[in-house]
Amino acid sequence: MPLWSIYHPPSTFTTPESKQQLAADITALYTAGGLPAFYVVVNFIPLPLTNTFVGGKNPTEAKPFIRLVAEHIAVHIREDATRSQRMMDRINGALQPHIKEKGYDWEVHVDETPRGLWAINGLPPPPFGSAAEKKWADLNQAVPWDGEAKGDNPK
């Protein structure tokens, strides 16, 4: 599951449409690689300018600062520099129309959480790329499956 937390001033992402468009572009980063869309969670967290400091100073309304944190759980890149750069290029490309082209400053980082510490509706996720995961993607929901981490036998 990619979990995105987007910390932003209230003057940005002010409409449901602006949030929906960014969330859709973030989701597309992952569904293009075969992950189920419902794995992707995007939270918009507005923060007053008085609660954000960059270099010890508040950003201004004229140059808003957006902080994005992505937690990768379903698939890990680990220490593969080529894959890491490719993912960061894709992330920056997805953010460009929503952040860069609007003249905002931003920072993004990706954490990788151990997959064994993740469940959806109490179900362990099927192995990446497995038939069970493809079934989850097709249904766009978690469903019971046999095998847990040992096999690939959807119920």
C-alpha positions in Angstrom: 0.0 0.0 0.0 1.3 3.4 -0.8 0.1 5.9 1.8 0.6 9.5 0.9 0.3 12.3 3.5 0.3 15.7 1.9 0.9 18.6 4.3 -0.1 21.9 2.7 -1.3 25.4 3.5 -5.1 26.0 3.4 -4.6 28.2 0.3 -3.6 25.2 -1.8 -5.7 22.2 -2.9 -8.8 24.2 -2.1 -11.4 22.3 -4.2 -12.5 18.7 -4.2 -11.5 18.6 -7.9 -7.9 19.7 -7.2 -7.5 17.0 -4.6 -9.2 14.4 -6.8 -6.9 15.1 -9.7 -3.7 14.9 -7.7 -4.9 11.7 -5.9 -5.8 10.2 -9.3 -2.3 11.0 -10.7 -0.7 9.5 -7.6 -2.8 6.4 -7.8 -1.9 6.0 -11.5 1.8 5.7 -10.5 1.0 2.4 -8.8 -1.9 1.0 -10.9 0.4 1.3 -14.0 2.6 -1.3 -12.3 -0.3 -3.6 -11.5 -1.2 -2.7 -7.9 -4.8 -2.5 -7.0 -6.1 1.0 -6.9 -7.5 0.6 -3.4 -4.0 0.1 -2.1 -3.3 3.8 -2.7 -4.4 6.1 0.1 -3.9 9.9 -0.2 -4.5 12.2 2.8 -4.6 16.0 2.4 -3.6 17.6 5.7 -4.0 21.4 5.6 -1.7 23.3 8.0 -1.8 27.0 8.8 1.3 28.8 7.6 2.0 29.6 11.3 2.5 25.8 11.9 5.1 25.2 9.1 8.7 26.3 9.2 11.3 25.7 6.6 14.8 26.6 7.6 13.4 28.2 10.7 11.0 30.5 8.8 7.4 30.4 7.7 6.7 30.0 4.0 4.6 32.8 2.5 1.2 32.7 0.8 3.0 33.9 -2.3 5.3 30.8 -2.3 3.4 28.0 -0.5 5.4 25.0 0.7 4.0 21.5 0.3 5.5 18.5 2.2 4.7 15.1 0.8 5.4 11.8 2.6 4.9 8.5 0.8 5.0 5.2 2.6 5.6 2.2 0.4 4.5 -1.1 1.8 3.3 -3.3 -1.1 6.5 -3.1 -3.1 9.9 -2.0 -2.0 12.7 -0.5 -4.1 15.3 -0.9 -1.4 18.8 0.3 -2.3 18.5 0.0 -6.1 19.7 3.4 -7.3 18.3 2.9 -10.8 14.8 1.9 -9.6 14.9 4.7 -7.0 15.7 7.3 -9.6 13.0 6.0 -11.9 10.4 6.1 -9.2 11.4 9.6 -8.1 11.2 10.8 -11.7 7.7 9.3 -12.0 6.7 10.9 -8.7 8.0 14.3 -9.7 6.3 14.0 -13.1 3.0 13.3 -11.4 3.4 16.2 -9.0 4.5 18.7 -11.7 1.1 20.0 -12.8 -0.3 20.1 -9.3 2.7 21.7 -7.5 5.6 22.7 -9.7 3.6 24.4 -12.4 1.7 26.4 -9.7 5.0 27.8 -8.4 4.9 26.0 -5.1 8.0 24.8 -3.3 7.8 21.2 -2.2 9.7 18.3 -0.7 8.9 14.6 -1.0 10.3 11.5 0.5 9.5 7.8 0.4 9.7 5.4 3.4 9.5 1.7 3.0 7.6 -0.2 5.7 8.0 -4.0 6.1 5.3 -5.7 4.1 4.8 -8.2 7.0 3.5 -5.4 9.1 0.5 -4.7 6.8 -3.0 -6.0 6.6 -6.2 -4.8 4.9 -9.5 -5.6 6.7 -7.5 -8.0 8.7 -6.2 -9.9 5.6 -2.5 -10.2 4.8 -1.9 -9.0 1.2 -1.2 -11.6 -1.5 2.3 -11.7 -2.9 3.2 -8.9 -5.4 2.3 -9.9 -8.9 0.4 -13.1 -7.8 -2.9 -14.2 -9.2 -4.5 -13.4 -5.9 -3.2 -9.8 -6.0 -4.5 -9.6 -9.6 -7.9 -10.7 -8.3 -7.8 -8.0 -5.7 -6.9 -5.5 -8.4 -9.8 -6.7 -10.7 -12.3 -6.5 -7.8 -10.7 -3.4 -6.4 -11.1 -4.8 -2.9 -9.5 -7.2 -0.5 -11.0 -10.7 -0.4 -10.0 -13.8 1.5 -7.4 -16.0 -0.2 -5.6 -19.2 0.8 -1.9 -19.4 1.2 -1.1 -16.1 3.0 2.6 -15.7 2.5 3.2 -19.3 1.5 1.3 -19.7 -1.8 -1.0 -18.2 -4.3 -4.4 -19.8 -4.0 -7.3 -17.3 -4.0 -10.4 -18.6 -2.2 
